[in-house]
Amino acid sequence: MTEATLAGRTAIVTGASRGIGLAAAAALHGAGANVVLTSRTEEAAVAAASSVGDRALGIGAHATDGAAARLCVEQTLERFGSIDILVNNAGTNPAFGPVLSQDHGRFAKTMDVNLWAPILWSKLAVEAWMGDHGGSIVNTASIGGLSVGPDLGGYHVSKAALIHLTKQLAIELGPQIRVNAVAPGVVRTRLAEALWKEHEPAVADRTPLGRIGEPDDVGSAICFLASDASSWITGETLVIDGGQMINAGAAADAAMATAGSH
């Protein structure tokens, strides 16, 4: 079996100052990769990099800032000499509530960060290195992109589009570059606090594996998809949710069966 060894390779992880991004950076670094962590502020990026290790570099670059992204790519090549892995992790959700209640500003911000930024960073990485040398791109989607639910419709739509983008880029960039995604369930992150912080035991009870997710659960999966251990996988979205989606399906089936009996 091929191991997830990344010695000599370099990864860029966007939105890596905390949560899943930081966990992914740590997992990649632990597998031997040089890692560049980005965040909206230089201070947050540098602090996160210092917590990861000596082969980590923090660079301030907002995910949708094209000039900052280009500079980050250039600095990565200057420092480490390659860009073998790109993790498009930066995400946002300012559009809470029904889809039709959202204004254009909140909708546009959601789409810019969750969908346009992965396109921007992928384009830069491909043009600067991967197009000639190959590589692996991993996008952080969500189980929300594979389902529907109240109040998070704008976010869900953006993640559904990201899942489709993953498939599209896998076709366009193969065979030199693999493109995959992860779809986390409820994970202990700041972005997802509204989904678990006040009712974690109830969420855990609805999860077949008995707990909400931790950032490391997703970080290790990202490392797997970035490595040669997944060398014959592309265009796929790996669900990491402790069974939350299948349990939701079972609950829906039971409700339909009950309704049908009346």
RAKA-V482325 format. One record per residue. N is the residue number from 1. RES is the residue in one letter. PHI is phi as a letter, one per 20 degrees, with the letter a starting at -180 (none if undefined). OMEGA is omega as a letter, one per 30 degrees, with the letter a starting at -180 (999 if undefined). D_FIRST is the distance of its C-alpha to the first C-alpha in Angstrom with 1 decimal. Layout:
{{N;RES;PHI;OMEGA;D_FIRST} {N;RES;PHI;OMEGA;D_FIRST}}
This chain:
{{1;M;none;l;0.0} {2;T;f;l;3.8} {3;E;e;l;6.3} {4;A;e;a;9.6} {5;T;e;a;11.6} {6;L;c;a;14.9} {7;A;g;l;17.0} {8;G;n;l;19.9} {9;R;d;a;19.7} {10;T;c;a;22.5} {11;A;c;l;22.7} {12;I;d;l;25.9} {13;V;c;l;26.2} {14;T;e;a;29.5} {15;G;l;a;31.4} {16;A;d;a;29.5} {17;S;f;a;32.4} {18;R;a;l;31.5} {19;G;m;a;29.6} {20;I;f;a;26.4} {21;G;f;l;26.8} {22;L;f;l;27.1} {23;A;f;l;24.2} {24;A;f;l;22.0} {25;A;f;l;23.4} {26;A;f;l;22.8} {27;A;f;l;19.1} {28;L;f;l;18.6} {29;H;f;l;20.8} {30;G;f;l;18.8} {31;A;e;l;15.6} {32;G;o;a;17.9} {33;A;e;l;19.6} {34;N;f;a;23.4} {35;V;c;l;24.7} {36;V;d;a;28.0} {37;L;d;l;29.3} {38;T;d;l;32.2} {39;S;b;a;34.9} {40;R;f;l;38.4} {41;T;d;l;40.0} {42;E;f;a;39.3} {43;E;f;a;40.0} {44;A;f;a;37.3} {45;A;f;a;34.7} {46;V;f;l;35.5} {47;A;f;l;35.6} {48;A;f;a;32.2} {49;A;f;a;30.7} {50;S;f;l;32.4} {51;S;f;a;30.7} {52;V;e;l;27.2} {53;G;q;a;27.6} {54;D;f;l;28.8} {55;R;d;a;26.5} {56;A;d;a;27.8} {57;L;c;l;30.8} {58;G;d;a;33.0} {59;I;c;l;35.0} {60;G;f;l;37.5} {61;A;a;l;37.1} {62;H;f;a;38.0} {63;A;g;a;35.5} {64;T;e;a;38.2} {65;D;e;a;40.0} {66;G;f;a;39.3} {67;A;f;l;40.9} {68;A;f;l;39.0} {69;A;f;l;35.7} {70;R;f;l;36.5} {71;L;f;l;37.6} {72;C;f;l;34.3} {73;V;f;l;32.3} {74;E;f;l;34.7} {75;Q;f;l;34.5} {76;T;f;l;30.7} {77;L;f;l;30.8} {78;E;f;a;33.6} {79;R;e;a;31.8} {80;F;d;l;28.2} {81;G;n;l;28.4} {82;S;a;l;25.9} {83;I;c;a;24.9} {84;D;e;a;21.3} {85;I;c;l;20.9} {86;L;c;l;23.7} {87;V;d;l;23.8} {88;N;e;a;27.0} {89;N;d;a;27.7} {90;A;g;a;31.5} {91;G;b;l;33.3} {92;T;b;l;36.7} {93;N;b;l;38.8} {94;P;e;a;42.6} {95;A;d;a;43.5} {96;F;e;a;43.8} {97;G;o;a;45.9} {98;P;g;a;46.6} {99;V;g;a;45.5} {100;L;f;l;49.2} {101;S;e;a;50.3} {102;Q;e;l;48.3} {103;D;e;a;50.1} {104;H;f;a;48.9} {105;G;f;a;48.1} {106;R;f;l;45.6} {107;F;f;a;44.0} {108;A;f;l;43.7} {109;K;f;l;42.2} {110;T;f;a;39.5} {111;M;f;l;38.7} {112;D;f;a;38.9} {113;V;f;a;36.5} {114;N;e;a;34.0} {115;L;c;a;34.1} {116;W;f;a;35.9} {117;A;g;l;34.2} {118;P;g;l;30.6} {119;I;f;a;32.3} {120;L;g;a;34.1} {121;W;f;l;31.2} {122;S;f;l;28.9} {123;K;g;a;31.8} {124;L;f;a;32.4} {125;A;f;l;28.7} {126;V;f;a;28.5} {127;E;f;a;31.8} {128;A;e;a;31.3} {129;W;b;a;27.8} {130;M;f;a;25.2} {131;G;g;a;27.4} {132;D;e;a;27.2} {133;H;d;a;23.9} {134;G;n;l;21.6} {135;G;r;a;20.0} {136;S;c;l;19.0} {137;I;d;l;21.6} {138;V;c;l;21.3} {139;N;d;l;24.5} {140;T;e;l;25.6} {141;A;e;a;27.3} {142;S;a;l;28.4} {143;I;f;l;28.8} {144;G;f;l;32.3} {145;G;f;a;31.4} {146;L;d;a;30.5} {147;S;b;l;33.5} {148;V;c;l;37.2} {149;G;a;a;39.3} {150;P;f;l;42.4} {151;D;m;a;43.2} {152;L;d;a;39.9} {153;G;f;l;40.4} {154;G;f;l;40.4} {155;Y;f;a;37.2} {156;H;f;l;35.6} {157;V;f;l;36.8} {158;S;f;a;35.4} {159;K;f;l;31.9} {160;A;f;l;32.2} {161;A;f;l;33.1} {162;L;f;l;30.2} {163;I;f;l;27.8} {164;H;f;l;29.7} {165;L;g;l;29.6} {166;T;g;l;25.8} {167;K;f;a;25.8} {168;Q;f;a;28.6} {169;L;f;l;27.0} {170;A;f;l;23.8} {171;I;f;a;26.1} {172;E;f;a;28.2} {173;L;d;l;25.7} {174;G;f;g;23.0} {175;P;e;a;21.3} {176;Q;f;a;21.5} {177;I;c;l;21.1} {178;R;e;l;19.1} {179;V;c;l;21.1} {180;N;c;l;20.2} {181;A;b;l;21.9} {182;V;d;l;21.8} {183;A;c;a;24.6} {184;P;f;l;25.5} {185;G;e;l;28.0} {186;V;f;a;30.6} {187;V;c;a;29.2} {188;R;f;l;31.3} {189;T;c;l;32.3} {190;R;f;a;35.8} {191;L;f;a;35.5} {192;A;e;a;34.9} {193;E;g;a;37.5} {194;A;f;a;39.9} {195;L;e;a;37.4} {196;W;b;a;36.8} {197;K;f;a;39.1} {198;E;e;a;42.1} {199;H;b;a;40.5} {200;E;g;a;37.0} {201;P;g;a;37.6} {202;A;f;l;38.4} {203;V;f;l;35.4} {204;A;f;l;33.2} {205;D;f;l;35.0} {206;R;e;a;34.2} {207;T;d;a;30.5} {208;P;g;l;28.7} {209;L;e;l;26.5} {210;G;n;l;29.8} {211;R;b;l;29.7} {212;I;f;a;29.7} {213;G;f;l;26.7} {214;E;d;l;26.3} {215;P;g;a;25.5} {216;D;f;l;22.4} {217;D;f;a;21.0} {218;V;e;l;21.2} {219;G;g;a;20.4} {220;S;f;l;16.9} {221;A;f;l;16.3} {222;I;f;l;17.9} {223;C;f;l;15.6} {224;F;g;a;12.5} {225;L;f;l;14.5} {226;A;f;a;15.6} {227;S;e;l;12.3} {228;D;f;l;10.0} {229;A;f;l;7.5} {230;S;d;a;10.4} {231;S;f;l;11.3} {232;W;d;l;12.7} {233;I;c;l;14.7} {234;T;b;a;18.2} {235;G;m;a;21.5} {236;E;d;l;20.2} {237;T;c;a;21.6} {238;L;e;l;19.5} {239;V;f;a;22.1} {240;I;c;a;21.9} {241;D;b;l;25.1} {242;G;m;a;24.7} {243;G;n;a;26.0} {244;Q;f;a;29.2} {245;M;f;a;29.3} {246;I;f;l;28.9} {247;N;f;l;31.6} {248;A;f;l;33.8} {249;G;f;l;33.6} {250;A;f;l;34.5} {251;A;f;l;37.4} {252;A;f;l;38.7} {253;D;f;l;38.6} {254;A;f;l;40.6} {255;A;f;l;43.1} {256;M;f;l;43.6} {257;A;f;l;44.1} {258;T;f;a;46.6} {259;A;f;a;48.4} {260;G;f;a;48.6} {261;S;e;a;50.4} {262;H;e;999;53.3}}
